[in-house]
């Protein structure tokens, strides 16, 4: 699958699976390939600034790297931008959107905050300047899976329940974008562990039923296979685990090495078990990303992950 052909990439998954890292890796790789990319997040404890060695990303669009911009949107800023686009004049916008009655009404409408964010995402996929697209691709680092699903449902709910009018027409346009596999790719991010795999499979089914068919599953943070079954290095590890005192001058060092080796092997076996489970139960192709052994991820790591992901998705 070639993500460079898409207008919108939705990165979705359970909290804590490295969704933001994958979104940054995808966006960075597309930007290095010459695409103009907007990396989009909402109400986030920003990590993108650190990933690209830049200040924290806020509600104003900033440049992170050549061809790569980012924004950390909020429902309030998204609504303000929408109001200004529709009403044109700031004084008219303030009169309508900044009065207490309107604010109370907006807060009372279920899903309005999420719809404002989706509307902003859609706008950036269509935004032009001097007749040319401002961005070729928008990469949306979505909230955790439960919130993502409820957010993505909002256009369907509006179309099905709200009388015909400007709101339903805009919702239908957003719905068409989300459900169009030519323009939009849903990327499910997970870990090869029990709970994340189960949640990814459940989310795949929910999105597919909605009409958003996921195009790839990325199993993140896969441990390397340092100790293949039956290999000489595995036999050495088994010997150390069985009797770490075989070399008395280095007892503590050998015990530590044996413990770390055992942990690495156990994590790899766990990953292999749930990768197999994932591939059996999902209908979506699965790609793997390796574990990055670093205290803090930075630009070099994001580049490496982006390059690795490109190889996996274009193989």
Secondary structure as GFF3:
##gff-version 3
##sequence-region A 1 315
A	DSSP	three_ten_helix	3	5	.	.	.	ID=ss1
A	DSSP	beta_strand	8	13	.	.	.	ID=ss2
A	DSSP	alpha_helix	19	32	.	.	.	ID=ss3
A	DSSP	beta_strand	37	42	.	.	.	ID=ss4
A	DSSP	alpha_helix	48	51	.	.	.	ID=ss5
A	DSSP	beta_strand	62	65	.	.	.	ID=ss6
A	DSSP	beta_strand	68	73	.	.	.	ID=ss7
A	DSSP	alpha_helix	75	87	.	.	.	ID=ss8
A	DSSP	alpha_helix	90	97	.	.	.	ID=ss9
A	DSSP	alpha_helix	100	108	.	.	.	ID=ss10
A	DSSP	alpha_helix	112	126	.	.	.	ID=ss11
A	DSSP	beta_strand	128	129	.	.	.	ID=ss12
A	DSSP	beta_strand	132	133	.	.	.	ID=ss13
A	DSSP	beta_strand	137	144	.	.	.	ID=ss14
A	DSSP	alpha_helix	145	161	.	.	.	ID=ss15
A	DSSP	alpha_helix	166	178	.	.	.	ID=ss16
A	DSSP	beta_strand	184	191	.	.	.	ID=ss17
A	DSSP	alpha_helix	194	210	.	.	.	ID=ss18
A	DSSP	beta_strand	216	222	.	.	.	ID=ss19
A	DSSP	alpha_helix	232	242	.	.	.	ID=ss20
A	DSSP	three_ten_helix	248	250	.	.	.	ID=ss21
A	DSSP	alpha_helix	251	281	.	.	.	ID=ss22
A	DSSP	beta_strand	286	290	.	.	.	ID=ss23
A	DSSP	alpha_helix	299	314	.	.	.	ID=ss24
###
